[in-house]
Amino acid sequence: MSGEPIIPPGSRAVLIGVPRYQNDARYRSYAAVGNSVEGMYQLLVESGLCGWREEQVEKIVNPTNAGQLMGRLRQLAAETTGVLLFYFVGHGQPSEHTGELCLAIADTDHANPDATGLEYAKIKRTLHSGTPAATRVAILDCCYSGRAIGLGADDDGTQLADLSDCAGAYTLTAADERAHVPPDGEGHPRTAFTGELLDLLTRDGVPGGPDGLALGAIFPHLRHRLAAKGLPRPNQRSDDTAAAFVFACNRATPPPGQPPREADRATSPSTIGRAVPRQDADVSPLSSERVGERRIAPLTGRRSAGTRTPTSPRARRRILAAVLTVAVVLTVAVGWVMWPQGQDALPGLTFAGQMTAPTGVDTAVFSHDGRTLATAGVDGTVLLWNTASHQQVGQPIGPIAANSRPEIAFTADDRSLRTVSCDPGQPQKECVTARLWDTTSGQQTGKPTVIPREFISWPLWVLSPHGRTLAISNTISCTVTDLDSGQKTGLAASANCDGDTAAFSPDDHIVILGRVTTVWVADTLSGRTIASFTLGSGSTIERMALSPDNRTFAVALSDNTVQLWDIASGRQTGSTLTGLTKSALALVFSPDGRALAATGGDGTAVVWDTASQRRFGDPLTDVNAIAFNPDDQTLVTGGLDHTIRLWTLPPKETSGTSTGDH
C-alpha cells in the first residue's frame, strides 16, 4: 500500500483566506484568518491525515480582482474529476441588492459586495454544473455563511439550496449569522470554527470512532464542541454520497496491533477518499527503511532482522523479578487511586431500554404524563416515542431547522408540542420563531409566532416547560412573552441582565437568568426581581436549572464544576459537584429534586444525588441530550450515535436521600 494516494488523481483543493483588507475599513483585518487558511493547508497536505498532495492544493491569500479570481475557480473546477474542495475564511455579508451571500476579498467595497466580491451563487453554480468532479465539498468560515444552504432564489428561479442536492455535494458553514473571530492579541491563533475543526481532526480525533472520519460523522462532533463553548453553531447540507466521503483519518484510532503513538499513526486501506499508512520521514535506528515500509517485529524478544536474542537463565530471572515488581507497584497505585472514587460513588443507573433515531439527537423532552418522549434530531425533525413500548408514535413533526438545537415543550394537555428555533434563511430581523404542532397528525396548527430580534444578532431564548412562555434576553432587554396571548412582560433586571443562560421553574412561574457570575431570579407574571446576587467563584456561568420546589438552583460553571445555591439566603449549599470534563450543554433536576444530571460538550453525562453530592455510578457516554420523566425516576439520554437510552435511578433507600430538600 506504500505510496498509494488517499485522494484520487484529478482532485483539487482551493483554499482562500483574506486576513487583510486594503480598501474598506469596515472589513476588519484578523491575523487569525491567515492562521486558519495556513492550518487548513497543513491539515490537508502535511498532517498525514487527509492525504492531499502539495500539487493538488492551491492556497490563495489576500486575493484581489473578483472577476479574475472567479475565472480561476471555474478553470480549476472544469479540470477536476476526483474531489473538488473549496474553502473560504474571511468576511461574508449579504448583498443589499440581491440578499445573497457575498465573500469579501481584499479589495471588496462594503457597499457593493456583489460587484466587487465573490457572489457565492456563482460558486455554487460552478460546484453544481461547472465541474465533472465526483465529490464536491464547500467549507465556509465567514459571517452569514449559513445563507449558502438557505433558500435564496437564483436568477432563473432555481432555489440555490437545491444546487447542493447534486450527487456528491457537501456544504459546511460556520454560522447562520455572525461568525466568531478572536481579536488580535487574545492568544487565539485561528478563527473559532476552523480552530475547533483543526483541533478535532489533528489533536483529539473521535475516541471509539472509525479509522476514517466521514464528513457526516465529523459534523456532529464539531457542532458539539462549538456549542459547548457558547460559539455560533455550524450547519451542513449534503446528499448521502457526500456525507459518506472520508475526509480524514481518525487521530484517536491506533494502528492495528499497536498502541496509539503520536508519531506513528496508521490509517485504513486506500480507496477513493480513504486513508493509507503515513509515509513518515523518520528513520529506524536499526534500519534506513522508511517507517511506512520497514518490518515491525512482534514483541517476542526478536530483533527486526528475525534473529533470536540469546537470554541467560540469570537474565531471565532478573526480567521476571522486574516484571513482578512493576506489577505489584501498579496494583498498589491503581488501588490507591481508585479506592476513594469507589467509596465516593453511589450505585449506578440501571439500563431500561433504548430506541434508534434516524439521526443524532439534539433535544429531548417528556410529556407531562410521562407517556410520550419527544426528540429533535440534528436534521430538524421531531419524533414522538411511547415510553412503555419504546416505539415511535404519531407522525414526524417538522423539519424545523436542521442543527439548530431547538427548544421544545409539550403544552399542558400534552396534545400539542411547541417548538422554538432560529431558522436559517429568515429575514435579518426575524430570527426566533415559535410554532405549535398537533402531536397526532404532526401538522402545524395556527400561524407561527415570530419574535423580532431588535437588531440583536445572537439573543438568548428559553421555552418554559409547559410551552407557553418564552424568555428572551439580549443587550437591549430581558422579557418573557406569553405565546398564547402575545402579552410581553419586561423583567426588572432588563437594564443589566443580557443573560448568557436562563431556565424556568417546572411550573413556569419563575425564570432565572445568569450572566458571567451574576444571577437574577424573576417572577414571570409581574417581571419583579425575586433575588439577585453574585457567585463567589471566579468561573463563569454556563447552564442553570431550578429545583422542583423553586428553592434551589443549580449552576454549571466554566471550570466544569456544578454548584447548588439556596435562593432565599443567596449561599451555596453543600460541596461543589465534579465529574464533568467539558462545559455543560444541559442541566436538569429529577421531578422530585433528588437527582441532578448534566451532559458536557464531550458527550459525557454525570448524575449526582443532590443530598449527599455523590455521583450515581460512572459517567454515561455518547450523550448529547438529557431529560427526566416527570412521572417516575427515569432518565433519557439522546446521543450523536442515533441511540436514545432509558435509565432508572437506584431505589431511594440505597442513597439515603430525602425528597426535594438539598
C-alpha positions as CSV (number, residue, x, y, z in Angstrom):
1,M,0.0,0.0,0.0
2,S,3.1,2.3,0.2
3,G,2.7,5.3,-1.9
4,E,-1.0,4.8,-2.8
5,P,-3.0,8.1,-2.9
6,I,-5.8,8.6,-0.5
7,I,-7.2,11.3,-2.7
8,P,-7.7,10.2,-6.3
9,P,-5.8,11.8,-9.2
10,G,-7.6,14.7,-10.8
11,S,-8.6,16.2,-7.4
12,R,-8.1,19.9,-6.5
13,A,-8.5,21.9,-3.3
14,V,-8.8,25.7,-3.4
15,L,-8.1,27.4,0.0
16,I,-8.9,31.2,0.1
17,G,-8.1,33.3,3.1
18,V,-8.4,37.1,3.5
19,P,-6.7,38.2,6.7
20,R,-6.2,41.8,5.4
21,Y,-8.5,44.2,3.6
22,Q,-6.9,47.1,1.7
23,N,-9.8,49.4,0.6
24,D,-12.6,49.4,3.1
25,A,-12.0,49.9,6.8
26,R,-15.4,48.4,7.6
27,Y,-13.9,45.0,6.9
28,R,-11.7,44.4,10.0
29,S,-8.4,42.5,9.4
30,Y,-7.7,39.5,11.6
31,A,-4.4,37.6,11.9
32,A,-6.5,34.5,13.0
33,V,-7.8,34.3,9.4
34,G,-4.4,33.9,7.9
35,N,-3.5,31.3,10.6
36,S,-6.7,29.5,9.7
37,V,-6.1,29.1,6.0
38,E,-2.5,28.0,6.8
39,G,-3.9,25.5,9.3
40,M,-6.2,24.0,6.7
41,Y,-3.3,23.7,4.2
42,Q,-1.3,21.9,6.9
43,L,-4.2,19.6,7.7
44,L,-4.7,18.6,4.0
45,V,-1.0,18.3,3.0
46,E,1.3,17.9,6.0
47,S,-0.7,16.2,8.8
48,G,-0.7,12.8,7.2
49,L,-4.5,12.6,8.0
50,C,-6.1,13.7,4.7
51,G,-3.7,12.6,2.0
52,W,-3.7,15.6,-0.3
53,R,-0.5,16.1,-2.3
54,E,1.1,19.6,-2.4
55,E,0.4,20.0,-6.1
56,Q,-3.3,19.2,-5.6
57,V,-3.8,22.2,-3.2
58,E,-3.9,25.8,-4.2
59,K,-3.7,28.4,-1.4
60,I,-4.8,31.9,-2.2
61,V,-4.2,34.6,0.4
62,N,-5.5,38.2,0.2
63,P,-6.7,37.9,-3.4
64,T,-8.0,40.9,-5.4
65,N,-10.0,41.3,-8.6
66,A,-13.1,39.2,-8.1
67,G,-13.6,38.6,-11.9
68,Q,-10.1,37.1,-12.4
69,L,-10.5,35.0,-9.2
70,M,-13.8,33.6,-10.3
71,G,-12.4,32.8,-13.6
72,R,-9.5,30.8,-11.9
73,L,-12.1,28.9,-9.8
74,R,-14.1,28.0,-12.9
75,Q,-10.9,26.8,-14.7
76,L,-9.9,24.6,-11.7
77,A,-13.4,23.2,-11.3
78,A,-13.6,22.3,-15.0
79,E,-10.3,20.4,-14.7
80,T,-11.3,18.4,-11.6
81,T,-12.5,14.9,-11.9
82,G,-12.0,13.4,-8.5
83,V,-12.6,15.6,-5.4
84,L,-13.2,19.3,-5.6
85,L,-12.7,21.1,-2.2
86,F,-13.5,24.8,-1.8
87,Y,-12.6,26.5,1.5
88,F,-13.0,30.2,2.3
89,V,-12.2,32.1,5.5
90,G,-12.8,35.9,5.8
91,H,-15.7,38.3,5.8
92,G,-19.0,37.4,4.4
93,Q,-22.1,39.6,4.1
94,P,-25.5,39.6,2.4
95,S,-25.8,41.8,-0.6
96,E,-28.3,44.7,-0.1
97,H,-29.2,44.4,-3.7
98,T,-29.8,40.6,-4.0
99,G,-29.8,39.4,-0.5
100,E,-27.3,36.6,-1.4
101,L,-24.1,35.7,0.4
102,C,-21.0,37.5,-0.9
103,L,-17.5,36.6,0.1
104,A,-15.3,39.7,0.6
105,I,-11.8,39.6,-0.9
106,A,-9.0,42.1,-0.2
107,D,-10.3,44.9,-2.5
108,T,-14.1,44.4,-2.0
109,D,-16.2,47.5,-1.5
110,H,-18.5,47.0,1.6
111,A,-21.3,48.9,-0.2
112,N,-21.1,46.8,-3.3
113,P,-20.1,43.2,-2.3
114,D,-21.9,41.5,-5.1
115,A,-20.0,43.6,-7.7
116,T,-16.5,43.6,-6.0
117,G,-16.6,40.3,-4.1
118,L,-17.3,36.7,-4.8
119,E,-21.0,36.0,-5.1
120,Y,-21.5,32.6,-3.6
121,A,-24.3,31.9,-6.0
122,K,-21.8,31.8,-8.8
123,I,-19.5,29.4,-6.8
124,K,-22.5,27.2,-6.1
125,R,-23.4,27.0,-9.7
126,T,-19.8,26.1,-10.5
127,L,-20.0,23.3,-8.0
128,H,-23.3,22.2,-9.4
129,S,-22.8,22.2,-13.2
130,G,-19.3,23.5,-13.9
131,T,-17.2,20.5,-12.9
132,P,-17.1,16.8,-13.6
133,A,-15.8,16.2,-10.1
134,A,-17.3,13.1,-8.4
135,T,-17.3,14.7,-5.0
136,R,-17.7,18.4,-4.3
137,V,-17.1,19.9,-0.8
138,A,-17.5,23.6,0.2
139,I,-16.4,24.8,3.7
140,L,-17.2,28.4,4.5
141,D,-15.8,30.1,7.6
142,C,-17.4,33.5,7.5
143,C,-20.4,35.5,8.8
144,Y,-23.8,34.7,7.2
145,S,-22.3,31.5,5.6
146,G,-25.5,29.7,6.6
147,R,-27.1,31.5,3.6
148,A,-25.1,29.3,1.4
149,I,-27.5,26.5,2.2
150,G,-30.5,28.7,2.8
151,L,-33.5,29.4,0.5
152,G,-32.2,32.2,-1.8
153,A,-33.6,32.3,-5.3
154,D,-31.4,32.1,-8.3
155,D,-31.9,34.3,-11.4
156,D,-33.7,31.5,-13.2
157,G,-36.0,30.7,-10.3
158,T,-34.0,27.8,-9.1
159,Q,-33.6,27.6,-5.3
160,L,-30.0,28.0,-4.5
161,A,-30.3,25.4,-1.8
162,D,-31.3,22.9,-4.4
163,L,-27.9,23.3,-6.0
164,S,-26.4,21.4,-3.1
165,D,-28.6,18.4,-3.9
166,C,-26.5,17.2,-6.8
167,A,-24.7,13.9,-6.4
168,G,-21.6,14.1,-4.3
169,A,-22.1,17.7,-2.9
170,Y,-21.5,18.7,0.7
171,T,-21.5,22.2,2.2
172,L,-20.3,23.0,5.8
173,T,-20.9,26.5,7.1
174,A,-19.6,28.2,10.2
175,A,-22.6,30.3,11.3
176,D,-26.0,31.4,10.2
177,E,-25.2,35.0,11.0
178,R,-22.2,36.3,12.9
179,A,-19.2,34.0,13.0
180,H,-16.6,34.4,15.8
181,V,-13.1,35.6,15.2
182,P,-10.9,36.4,18.3
183,P,-9.3,39.8,18.0
184,D,-5.6,40.0,17.6
185,G,-3.7,39.8,20.8
186,E,-6.1,37.5,22.6
187,G,-3.9,34.5,22.2
188,H,-6.2,32.6,19.8
189,P,-4.3,31.6,16.7
190,R,-7.3,30.8,14.5
191,T,-11.0,31.6,13.9
192,A,-13.3,29.7,16.3
193,F,-14.9,27.5,13.6
194,T,-11.7,26.5,11.8
195,G,-9.8,26.2,15.1
196,E,-12.2,23.7,16.5
197,L,-12.3,21.8,13.2
198,L,-8.5,21.5,13.2
199,D,-8.3,20.6,16.9
200,L,-10.9,17.9,16.4
201,L,-9.1,16.3,13.5
202,T,-5.4,16.9,14.3
203,R,-5.3,16.7,18.0
204,D,-8.3,14.9,19.5
205,G,-9.9,12.7,16.9
206,V,-13.1,10.8,17.8
207,P,-12.4,8.2,20.5
208,G,-14.1,5.0,19.7
209,G,-14.8,6.2,16.2
210,P,-13.9,4.5,12.9
211,D,-10.4,4.7,11.3
212,G,-11.6,7.1,8.7
213,L,-13.9,10.1,9.6
214,A,-16.6,10.9,7.0
215,L,-17.9,14.4,6.6
216,G,-21.2,13.4,8.1
217,A,-19.5,11.9,11.1
218,I,-17.3,14.9,11.7
219,F,-20.1,17.4,11.8
220,P,-22.0,16.5,15.0
221,H,-18.7,16.4,17.0
222,L,-17.7,19.8,15.6
223,R,-21.1,21.3,16.4
224,H,-20.9,19.7,19.8
225,R,-17.5,21.4,20.5
226,L,-18.6,24.8,19.3
227,A,-21.9,24.7,21.3
228,A,-20.1,23.7,24.4
229,K,-18.1,26.9,24.3
230,G,-21.1,29.1,23.5
231,L,-19.9,29.8,20.0
232,P,-22.1,30.0,16.9
233,R,-23.4,26.6,15.7
234,P,-22.4,25.4,12.3
235,N,-24.7,24.0,9.6
236,Q,-24.4,21.4,6.9
237,R,-26.2,20.3,3.8
238,S,-25.4,17.2,1.8
239,D,-26.6,14.2,-0.1
240,D,-26.0,10.7,1.2
241,T,-23.0,10.2,-1.1
242,A,-21.1,13.3,0.0
243,A,-21.8,12.8,3.7
244,A,-20.1,9.4,3.5
245,F,-16.9,10.9,2.0
246,V,-14.0,10.1,4.3
247,F,-12.3,13.4,4.9
248,A,-9.6,12.5,7.4
249,C,-8.1,9.6,9.4
250,N,-9.2,9.4,13.0
251,R,-6.4,10.7,15.2
252,A,-7.8,8.8,18.1
253,T,-7.7,5.4,16.4
254,P,-4.4,3.5,16.9
255,P,-2.9,1.3,14.2
256,P,-3.9,-2.4,14.3
257,G,-1.9,-4.2,16.9
258,Q,0.0,-1.1,18.1
259,P,-0.6,1.3,20.9
260,P,-1.7,4.8,20.0
261,R,1.6,6.7,19.5
262,E,1.6,10.3,18.3
263,A,4.5,9.8,15.9
264,D,3.3,6.6,14.3
265,R,-0.4,6.8,13.3
266,A,-1.6,4.4,10.6
267,T,-4.8,4.6,8.7
268,S,-7.2,2.4,6.8
269,P,-6.6,0.8,3.4
270,S,-6.6,3.1,0.5
271,T,-9.7,3.7,-1.6
272,I,-11.1,6.9,-3.1
273,G,-11.4,9.2,-0.1
274,R,-9.8,6.8,2.3
275,A,-6.5,6.9,4.1
276,V,-3.3,4.7,4.0
277,P,-0.3,4.5,6.3
278,R,1.6,7.7,6.7
279,Q,4.9,7.9,4.9
280,D,6.9,9.4,7.7
281,A,10.4,10.6,7.1
282,D,11.9,9.5,10.3
283,V,14.4,6.6,10.2
284,S,14.6,3.5,12.4
285,P,17.8,3.2,14.5
286,L,18.1,-0.4,13.2
287,S,17.3,0.3,9.5
288,S,17.4,3.0,6.9
289,E,14.0,1.9,5.6
290,R,11.1,4.4,5.8
291,V,8.6,3.8,8.5
292,G,5.8,3.0,6.0
293,E,8.0,0.2,4.6
294,R,10.0,-1.3,7.4
295,R,9.1,-4.5,9.1
296,I,7.8,-4.3,12.6
297,A,8.8,-7.5,14.5
298,P,6.3,-9.0,17.0
299,L,7.1,-8.2,20.7
300,T,8.5,-11.7,21.3
301,G,12.2,-10.9,22.0
302,R,13.1,-11.0,18.3
303,R,15.2,-8.4,16.6
304,S,13.8,-6.8,13.4
305,A,16.2,-9.0,11.4
306,G,14.4,-12.0,12.7
307,T,17.3,-13.4,14.9
308,R,16.5,-14.6,18.4
309,T,18.3,-12.7,21.2
310,P,20.2,-15.1,23.5
311,T,19.0,-14.8,27.1
312,S,20.7,-16.5,30.0
313,P,18.8,-18.0,32.9
314,R,20.1,-15.3,35.2
315,A,18.9,-12.6,32.8
316,R,15.5,-14.3,32.6
317,R,15.3,-14.3,36.4
318,R,16.1,-10.6,36.6
319,I,13.5,-9.8,33.9
320,L,10.9,-11.9,35.8
321,A,11.7,-10.1,39.1
322,A,11.5,-6.7,37.4
323,V,8.1,-7.6,35.9
324,L,6.7,-8.8,39.2
325,T,8.0,-5.7,41.0
326,V,6.3,-3.4,38.4
327,A,3.1,-5.4,38.7
328,V,3.0,-5.0,42.4
329,V,3.7,-1.3,42.3
330,L,1.0,-0.7,39.6
331,T,-1.6,-2.8,41.6
332,V,-0.9,-0.7,44.8
333,A,-1.0,2.5,42.8
334,V,-4.2,1.7,41.0
335,G,-5.9,0.6,44.2
336,W,-4.7,3.8,46.0
337,V,-6.2,6.0,43.2
338,M,-9.4,4.1,42.7
339,W,-10.4,3.4,46.3
340,P,-11.6,6.9,47.2
341,Q,-13.5,7.1,43.9
342,G,-15.2,3.8,44.6
343,Q,-16.1,5.0,48.1
344,D,-17.4,8.3,46.7
345,A,-19.8,6.9,44.1
346,L,-23.3,5.6,44.7
347,P,-24.7,2.6,42.8
348,G,-25.1,3.4,39.1
349,L,-28.2,3.8,37.0
350,T,-29.9,0.8,35.5
351,F,-30.3,0.5,31.8
352,A,-34.0,0.3,30.9
353,G,-34.2,0.1,27.1
354,Q,-33.4,2.0,24.0
355,M,-34.7,3.3,20.7
356,T,-32.9,4.1,17.5
357,A,-33.4,7.5,15.8
358,P,-32.7,8.3,12.2
359,T,-30.1,10.9,13.1
360,G,-28.3,12.2,16.1
361,V,-30.4,13.6,18.9
362,D,-30.3,17.4,19.6
363,T,-33.0,17.8,22.3
364,A,-35.3,15.5,24.4
365,V,-38.4,16.3,26.5
366,F,-41.1,14.2,28.1
367,S,-44.9,14.9,28.0
368,H,-46.3,15.9,31.4
369,D,-48.0,12.5,31.9
370,G,-44.6,10.8,31.2
371,R,-46.1,8.5,28.5
372,T,-44.5,10.2,25.5
373,L,-41.0,11.3,24.7
374,A,-40.2,13.9,22.0
375,T,-36.7,14.1,20.5
376,A,-35.4,16.6,18.0
377,G,-32.9,15.2,15.5
378,V,-29.9,17.1,14.0
379,D,-31.9,17.2,10.8
380,G,-34.6,19.3,12.5
381,T,-37.3,16.6,12.6
382,V,-39.1,15.9,15.9
383,L,-40.1,12.3,16.6
384,L,-42.6,11.1,19.3
385,W,-41.9,7.8,21.2
386,N,-44.1,5.7,23.5
387,T,-42.1,5.4,26.7
388,A,-43.7,2.0,27.6
389,S,-43.3,0.2,24.3
390,H,-40.2,2.2,23.1
391,Q,-41.9,2.5,19.7
392,Q,-42.4,5.6,17.6
393,V,-45.9,7.0,17.6
394,G,-47.7,9.7,15.7
395,Q,-46.3,11.5,12.7
396,P,-42.9,13.2,12.5
397,I,-43.0,16.9,13.2
398,G,-41.2,19.4,11.1
399,P,-38.4,19.6,10.0
400,I,-38.0,22.8,11.8
401,A,-34.4,23.9,11.3
402,A,-31.5,21.5,11.0
403,N,-28.8,21.5,13.6
404,S,-30.5,24.4,15.5
405,R,-30.9,22.6,18.9
406,P,-34.5,23.9,19.2
407,E,-36.4,24.4,22.3
408,I,-39.3,22.0,22.5
409,A,-42.1,21.5,25.1
410,F,-45.5,19.8,25.4
411,T,-48.4,22.0,26.2
412,A,-50.3,21.5,29.5
413,D,-52.7,19.0,27.9
414,D,-50.0,17.1,26.1
415,R,-52.0,17.3,22.8
416,S,-49.7,19.8,21.2
417,L,-46.0,20.5,21.0
418,R,-44.4,23.9,20.9
419,T,-41.1,24.4,19.2
420,V,-38.8,27.5,19.2
421,S,-35.9,27.8,16.8
422,C,-33.8,30.3,14.9
423,D,-34.3,29.3,11.3
424,P,-31.7,29.9,8.6
425,G,-32.9,32.0,5.7
426,Q,-35.3,34.1,7.7
427,P,-35.1,37.9,7.3
428,Q,-32.4,39.5,9.4
429,K,-34.8,41.0,11.9
430,E,-36.9,37.8,12.3
431,C,-34.9,35.0,13.8
432,V,-36.8,33.4,16.7
433,T,-39.9,31.6,15.5
434,A,-42.3,29.7,17.8
435,R,-44.6,27.1,16.2
436,L,-47.4,24.9,17.6
437,W,-47.8,21.3,16.3
438,D,-50.5,18.7,16.7
439,T,-48.9,15.6,18.3
440,T,-51.2,13.2,16.4
441,S,-51.1,14.5,12.9
442,G,-47.7,16.1,13.1
443,Q,-49.2,19.2,11.3
444,Q,-48.6,22.8,12.3
445,T,-51.6,24.5,13.9
446,G,-52.2,28.2,13.6
447,K,-49.7,30.8,12.4
448,P,-46.1,30.8,13.7
449,T,-45.1,33.5,16.2
450,V,-42.1,35.5,15.0
451,I,-40.2,37.3,17.7
452,P,-38.3,40.4,16.3
453,R,-34.7,40.4,17.4
454,E,-34.4,44.2,17.8
455,F,-31.2,44.1,15.7
456,I,-29.5,41.7,18.1
457,S,-27.6,39.0,16.3
458,W,-27.5,36.3,18.9
459,P,-30.3,36.6,21.5
460,L,-30.8,34.0,24.2
461,W,-34.2,32.4,24.2
462,V,-35.6,29.7,26.5
463,L,-39.0,28.0,26.4
464,S,-40.9,27.2,29.6
465,P,-41.7,23.5,30.5
466,H,-45.4,24.0,29.6
467,G,-44.6,25.5,26.2
468,R,-46.5,28.7,26.9
469,T,-43.9,31.2,28.0
470,L,-40.8,32.3,26.1
471,A,-37.9,34.2,27.8
472,I,-35.6,36.3,25.6
473,S,-32.5,38.1,26.7
474,N,-30.3,40.4,24.7
475,T,-28.3,43.6,25.0
476,I,-31.5,45.7,24.9
477,S,-33.9,44.0,27.2
478,C,-34.9,40.8,29.1
479,T,-38.6,39.9,28.5
480,V,-41.0,37.0,28.9
481,T,-43.7,36.5,26.3
482,D,-47.0,34.6,26.6
483,L,-47.1,32.8,23.3
484,D,-50.8,32.1,23.5
485,S,-51.9,35.7,24.2
486,G,-48.9,37.6,22.9
487,Q,-48.6,39.5,26.1
488,K,-45.0,40.6,26.8
489,T,-43.6,41.4,30.3
490,G,-40.3,43.1,30.8
491,L,-38.1,41.9,33.6
492,A,-37.0,44.4,36.2
493,A,-33.4,43.4,35.6
494,S,-33.6,44.1,31.9
495,A,-31.2,47.1,32.1
496,N,-28.4,44.8,33.2
497,C,-29.2,41.2,32.5
498,D,-28.0,40.5,28.9
499,G,-28.2,36.8,30.0
500,D,-25.8,34.1,28.9
501,T,-28.2,31.3,30.0
502,A,-31.7,31.0,31.6
503,A,-34.1,28.4,33.0
504,F,-37.7,28.2,34.0
505,S,-39.1,26.6,37.1
506,P,-41.2,23.4,36.4
507,D,-44.4,25.4,37.0
508,D,-43.4,28.2,34.6
509,H,-43.8,30.8,37.3
510,I,-40.1,31.7,37.9
511,V,-37.3,32.4,35.4
512,I,-33.7,32.5,36.4
513,L,-31.0,34.2,34.3
514,G,-27.3,34.2,34.6
515,R,-24.6,36.4,33.1
516,V,-20.9,35.9,33.8
517,T,-21.1,35.5,37.6
518,T,-24.4,37.3,38.3
519,V,-27.8,35.6,38.8
520,W,-31.3,37.1,38.6
521,V,-34.4,35.3,39.8
522,A,-37.7,36.9,38.5
523,D,-41.4,36.3,38.6
524,T,-42.7,35.6,35.1
525,L,-46.1,37.2,35.6
526,S,-45.1,40.5,37.1
527,G,-41.5,40.7,36.0
528,R,-40.5,41.5,39.6
529,T,-37.0,40.5,40.6
530,I,-37.2,38.0,43.5
531,A,-33.4,37.8,44.1
532,S,-30.1,38.8,42.6
533,F,-26.6,38.1,43.7
534,T,-23.1,37.3,42.5
535,L,-21.5,33.9,42.7
536,G,-18.3,33.8,44.7
537,S,-16.5,31.6,42.1
538,G,-14.2,33.2,39.6
539,S,-15.6,30.8,36.9
540,T,-18.4,32.0,34.6
541,I,-21.9,30.6,34.4
542,E,-22.6,28.1,31.6
543,R,-26.0,26.5,32.4
544,M,-28.6,26.7,35.1
545,A,-31.6,24.7,36.4
546,L,-34.3,25.3,39.1
547,S,-35.3,22.6,41.5
548,P,-39.0,21.5,41.6
549,D,-39.6,23.3,44.9
550,N,-38.2,26.6,43.5
551,R,-35.9,26.9,46.5
552,T,-32.6,25.9,44.9
553,F,-30.9,26.4,41.6
554,A,-28.0,24.5,40.1
555,V,-25.4,26.3,38.1
556,A,-22.8,24.7,35.8
557,L,-19.6,26.7,35.6
558,S,-16.9,27.2,33.0
559,D,-14.4,25.1,35.1
560,N,-16.6,22.0,34.5
561,T,-18.0,22.0,38.1
562,V,-21.6,22.3,39.3
563,Q,-22.9,24.1,42.4
564,L,-26.2,24.2,44.3
565,W,-27.4,27.5,45.6
566,D,-30.2,28.4,48.1
567,I,-32.3,31.3,46.6
568,A,-33.5,32.7,49.9
569,S,-30.1,33.0,51.5
570,G,-28.1,33.5,48.3
571,R,-25.5,31.0,49.5
572,Q,-24.0,27.8,48.1
573,T,-25.3,24.6,49.8
574,G,-23.1,21.6,50.1
575,S,-20.0,20.9,48.3
576,T,-19.1,21.6,44.6
577,L,-20.1,18.7,42.3
578,T,-17.4,17.4,40.0
579,G,-17.2,14.8,37.2
580,L,-17.8,16.8,34.0
581,T,-14.8,17.0,31.7
582,K,-16.2,19.6,29.3
583,S,-18.6,22.6,29.6
584,A,-22.2,21.7,30.2
585,L,-24.6,21.6,27.4
586,A,-27.7,20.7,29.5
587,L,-28.5,20.6,33.2
588,V,-31.7,19.1,34.7
589,F,-33.3,18.1,38.0
590,S,-35.3,15.0,38.5
591,P,-39.0,15.6,39.2
592,D,-38.6,15.1,43.0
593,G,-35.3,17.1,43.2
594,R,-33.4,14.0,44.3
595,A,-31.0,13.9,41.4
596,L,-29.3,16.4,39.1
597,A,-28.0,15.4,35.7
598,A,-25.6,17.3,33.4
599,T,-24.1,16.5,30.0
600,G,-20.9,18.0,28.7
601,G,-19.6,19.0,25.3
602,D,-17.6,15.8,25.0
603,G,-20.7,13.6,25.2
604,T,-20.2,12.6,28.8
605,A,-23.2,12.8,31.3
606,V,-22.9,12.8,35.1
607,V,-25.8,12.2,37.5
608,W,-25.5,13.3,41.2
609,D,-27.5,12.7,44.4
610,T,-28.4,16.3,45.5
611,A,-28.5,15.5,49.2
612,S,-25.1,13.8,49.5
613,Q,-23.5,15.4,46.4
614,R,-22.2,12.0,45.4
615,R,-22.3,10.5,41.9
616,F,-24.6,7.7,40.8
617,G,-22.1,5.3,39.4
618,D,-19.8,6.1,36.4
619,P,-20.5,8.8,33.9
620,L,-22.7,7.9,30.9
621,T,-21.2,8.2,27.4
622,D,-22.4,9.2,23.9
623,V,-24.9,11.7,25.4
624,N,-26.0,14.9,23.6
625,A,-29.4,15.5,25.3
626,I,-30.9,14.6,28.7
627,A,-34.3,14.7,30.3
628,F,-36.1,13.2,33.3
629,N,-39.5,11.7,33.1
630,P,-41.9,13.7,35.3
631,D,-43.9,10.6,36.2
632,D,-41.1,8.4,37.6
633,Q,-37.4,8.0,38.2
634,T,-36.4,7.5,34.5
635,L,-33.6,9.5,32.8
636,V,-33.4,9.6,29.0
637,T,-30.2,10.3,27.1
638,G,-30.0,11.0,23.4
639,G,-26.8,10.5,21.5
640,L,-25.0,11.5,18.4
641,D,-24.8,7.8,17.7
642,H,-28.6,7.8,16.9
643,T,-29.4,5.9,20.1
644,I,-32.0,7.0,22.7
645,R,-31.4,5.2,26.0
646,L,-33.6,5.0,29.1
647,W,-32.1,4.7,32.6
648,T,-33.6,4.3,36.1
649,L,-32.2,5.7,39.3
650,P,-31.4,3.3,42.2
651,P,-34.0,2.9,44.9
652,K,-34.1,5.9,47.3
653,E,-33.1,3.8,50.3
654,T,-29.9,2.9,48.5
655,S,-28.6,6.5,48.6
656,G,-30.5,7.6,51.7
657,T,-31.6,10.9,50.2
658,S,-34.6,13.0,51.1
659,T,-37.1,14.2,48.5
660,G,-36.9,17.8,47.5
661,D,-34.6,19.1,50.2
662,H,-31.0,19.9,49.3
